[in-house]
Amino acid sequence: MAPDDSLDRLHRDLGLKRFNPLWAKLEIVFGLFVVAAGLFGGVKLALRPEVEIPPWAWLGPVLLVTLGGYLALAGHRSHLYQSNNRLTAHLADLIRAQQKSGPPL
């Protein structure tokens, strides 16, 4: 049985949707880009004199870093789910093959 067949069977049996690996990579890249933008914005604010900066101005960079980090971690989590699904499908194939050959003596 091909690896994709066992993965398709796992998704079908458990009612799971397939994860799109491209979407997970885009989440990571876009999240890291947003974090970098937040860091550059924070550095830009830090270089200005304190009297010019209103107290709420730090909210933008903090939100960018927080939300970008969350998005990058969500993409990483999707990759982990994909890997776990492949491993589960492989283990299910091994168990099925062992059951077909009969119990060990």
Phi and psi in degrees as GROMACS dihedral restraints (atoms count N, CA, C in turn):
[ dihedral_restraints ]
;  ai    aj    ak    al  type     phi  dphi    fc
    3     4     5     6     1   -72.3    20    10
    4     5     6     7     1   152.3    20    10
    6     7     8     9     1   -58.8    20    10
    7     8     9    10     1   -36.5    20    10
    9    10    11    12     1   -68.4    20    10
   10    11    12    13     1   -33.5    20    10
   12    13    14    15     1   -63.2    20    10
   13    14    15    16     1   -43.4    20    10
   15    16    17    18     1   -68.5    20    10
   16    17    18    19     1   -35.2    20    10
   18    19    20    21     1   -68.7    20    10
   19    20    21    22     1   -40.6    20    10
   21    22    23    24     1   -62.5    20    10
   22    23    24    25     1   -39.8    20    10
   24    25    26    27     1   -64.6    20    10
   25    26    27    28     1   -41.8    20    10
   27    28    29    30     1   -59.7    20    10
   28    29    30    31     1   -47.3    20    10
   30    31    32    33     1   -62.1    20    10
   31    32    33    34     1   -41.5    20    10
   33    34    35    36     1   -66.7    20    10
   34    35    36    37     1   -46.1    20    10
   36    37    38    39     1   -65.2    20    10
   37    38    39    40     1   -37.7    20    10
   39    40    41    42     1   -94.7    20    10
   40    41    42    43     1    -5.3    20    10
   42    43    44    45     1    71.4    20    10
   43    44    45    46     1    32.3    20    10
   45    46    47    48     1   -91.9    20    10
   46    47    48    49     1   153.9    20    10
   48    49    50    51     1   -93.2    20    10
   49    50    51    52     1   150.6    20    10
   51    52    53    54     1   -73.7    20    10
   52    53    54    55     1   138.5    20    10
   54    55    56    57     1   -84.1    20    10
   55    56    57    58     1   142.8    20    10
   57    58    59    60     1   -92.8    20    10
   58    59    60    61     1   114.0    20    10
   60    61    62    63     1   -64.7    20    10
   61    62    63    64     1   -30.2    20    10
   63    64    65    66     1   -66.3    20    10
   64    65    66    67     1   -40.8    20    10
   66    67    68    69     1   -63.0    20    10
   67    68    69    70     1   -39.9    20    10
   69    70    71    72     1   -63.6    20    10
   70    71    72    73     1   -41.6    20    10
   72    73    74    75     1   -65.1    20    10
   73    74    75    76     1   -40.3    20    10
   75    76    77    78     1   -64.7    20    10
   76    77    78    79     1   -37.7    20    10
   78    79    80    81     1   -60.6    20    10
   79    80    81    82     1   -43.7    20    10
   81    82    83    84     1   -64.7    20    10
   82    83    84    85     1   -49.6    20    10
   84    85    86    87     1   -64.0    20    10
   85    86    87    88     1   -46.8    20    10
   87    88    89    90     1   -65.1    20    10
   88    89    90    91     1   -40.3    20    10
   90    91    92    93     1   -61.9    20    10
   91    92    93    94     1   -43.1    20    10
   93    94    95    96     1   -67.3    20    10
   94    95    96    97     1   -34.9    20    10
   96    97    98    99     1   -63.3    20    10
   97    98    99   100     1   -42.7    20    10
   99   100   101   102     1   -66.5    20    10
  100   101   102   103     1   -38.9    20    10
  102   103   104   105     1   -61.6    20    10
  103   104   105   106     1   -44.7    20    10
  105   106   107   108     1   -62.2    20    10
  106   107   108   109     1   -41.2    20    10
  108   109   110   111     1   -62.5    20    10
  109   110   111   112     1   -40.8    20    10
  111   112   113   114     1   -64.7    20    10
  112   113   114   115     1   -40.2    20    10
  114   115   116   117     1   -66.4    20    10
  115   116   117   118     1   -43.0    20    10
  117   118   119   120     1   -64.3    20    10
  118   119   120   121     1   -38.8    20    10
  120   121   122   123     1   -64.0    20    10
  121   122   123   124     1   -39.6    20    10
  123   124   125   126     1   -66.3    20    10
  124   125   126   127     1   -40.5    20    10
  126   127   128   129     1   -65.4    20    10
  127   128   129   130     1   -40.1    20    10
  129   130   131   132     1   -62.0    20    10
  130   131   132   133     1   -41.0    20    10
  132   133   134   135     1   -67.1    20    10
  133   134   135   136     1   -37.3    20    10
  135   136   137   138     1   -67.7    20    10
  136   137   138   139     1   -25.8    20    10
  138   139   140   141     1   -82.0    20    10
  139   140   141   142     1   -14.2    20    10
  141   142   143   144     1   -83.1    20    10
  142   143   144   145     1   154.6    20    10
  144   145   146   147     1   -61.6    20    10
  145   146   147   148     1   146.1    20    10
  147   148   149   150     1   -63.1    20    10
  148   149   150   151     1   -31.8    20    10
  150   151   152   153     1   -70.8    20    10
  151   152   153   154     1   -21.5    20    10
  153   154   155   156     1   -82.1    20    10
  154   155   156   157     1   -16.4    20    10
  156   157   158   159     1  -102.2    20    10
  157   158   159   160     1   120.2    20    10
  159   160   161   162     1   -70.8    20    10
  160   161   162   163     1   154.1    20    10
  162   163   164   165     1   -60.6    20    10
  163   164   165   166     1   -29.9    20    10
  165   166   167   168     1   -80.3    20    10
  166   167   168   169     1    -7.6    20    10
  168   169   170   171     1   -65.7    20    10
  169   170   171   172     1   -24.1    20    10
  171   172   173   174     1   -74.7    20    10
  172   173   174   175     1   -13.7    20    10
  174   175   176   177     1   -62.5    20    10
  175   176   177   178     1   -38.7    20    10
  177   178   179   180     1   -60.4    20    10
  178   179   180   181     1   -57.6    20    10
  180   181   182   183     1   -61.0    20    10
  181   182   183   184     1   -37.2    20    10
  183   184   185   186     1   -64.8    20    10
  184   185   186   187     1   -42.9    20    10
  186   187   188   189     1   -65.5    20    10
  187   188   189   190     1   -39.8    20    10
  189   190   191   192     1   -62.6    20    10
  190   191   192   193     1   -44.7    20    10
  192   193   194   195     1   -65.3    20    10
  193   194   195   196     1   -42.8    20    10
  195   196   197   198     1   -65.6    20    10
  196   197   198   199     1   -50.9    20    10
  198   199   200   201     1   -70.2    20    10
  199   200   201   202     1   -37.1    20    10
  201   202   203   204     1   -65.5    20    10
  202   203   204   205     1   -39.8    20    10
  204   205   206   207     1   -64.6    20    10
  205   206   207   208     1   -39.3    20    10
  207   208   209   210     1   -63.5    20    10
  208   209   210   211     1   -42.2    20    10
  210   211   212   213     1   -65.5    20    10
  211   212   213   214     1   -41.4    20    10
  213   214   215   216     1   -64.4    20    10
  214   215   216   217     1   -40.4    20    10
  216   217   218   219     1   -68.7    20    10
  217   218   219   220     1   -32.9    20    10
  219   220   221   222     1   -65.4    20    10
  220   221   222   223     1   -39.4    20    10
  222   223   224   225     1   -64.8    20    10
  223   224   225   226     1   -39.7    20    10
  225   226   227   228     1   -64.7    20    10
  226   227   228   229     1   -40.5    20    10
  228   229   230   231     1   -61.9    20    10
  229   230   231   232     1   -38.6    20    10
  231   232   233   234     1   -61.9    20    10
  232   233   234   235     1   -40.4    20    10
  234   235   236   237     1   -63.3    20    10
  235   236   237   238     1   -39.7    20    10
  237   238   239   240     1   -64.6    20    10
  238   239   240   241     1   -40.7    20    10
  240   241   242   243     1   -62.1    20    10
  241   242   243   244     1   -42.2    20    10
  243   244   245   246     1   -61.8    20    10
  244   245   246   247     1   -43.9    20    10
  246   247   248   249     1   -64.2    20    10
  247   248   249   250     1   -43.7    20    10
  249   250   251   252     1   -63.7    20    10
  250   251   252   253     1   -37.5    20    10
  252   253   254   255     1   -65.0    20    10
  253   254   255   256     1   -40.7    20    10
  255   256   257   258     1   -64.5    20    10
  256   257   258   259     1   -42.4    20    10
  258   259   260   261     1   -65.5    20    10
  259   260   261   262     1   -40.2    20    10
  261   262   263   264     1   -63.6    20    10
  262   263   264   265     1   -42.0    20    10
  264   265   266   267     1   -64.0    20    10
  265   266   267   268     1   -39.4    20    10
  267   268   269   270     1   -64.5    20    10
  268   269   270   271     1   -45.4    20    10
  270   271   272   273     1   -63.8    20    10
  271   272   273   274     1   -37.8    20    10
  273   274   275   276     1   -63.8    20    10
  274   275   276   277     1   -38.5    20    10
  276   277   278   279     1   -63.5    20    10
  277   278   279   280     1   -42.6    20    10
  279   280   281   282     1   -63.5    20    10
  280   281   282   283     1   -41.1    20    10
  282   283   284   285     1   -66.2    20    10
  283   284   285   286     1   -42.9    20    10
  285   286   287   288     1   -61.9    20    10
  286   287   288   289     1   -41.8    20    10
  288   289   290   291     1   -65.1    20    10
  289   290   291   292     1   -38.0    20    10
  291   292   293   294     1   -68.9    20    10
  292   293   294   295     1   -37.4    20    10
  294   295   296   297     1   -68.8    20    10
  295   296   297   298     1   -34.0    20    10
  297   298   299   300     1   -70.2    20    10
  298   299   300   301     1   -34.3    20    10
  300   301   302   303     1   -80.0    20    10
  301   302   303   304     1   -10.8    20    10
  303   304   305   306     1    99.9    20    10
  304   305   306   307     1   163.4    20    10
  306   307   308   309     1   -70.7    20    10
  307   308   309   310     1   147.4    20    10
  309   310   311   312     1   -69.3    20    10
  310   311   312   313     1   148.2    20    10
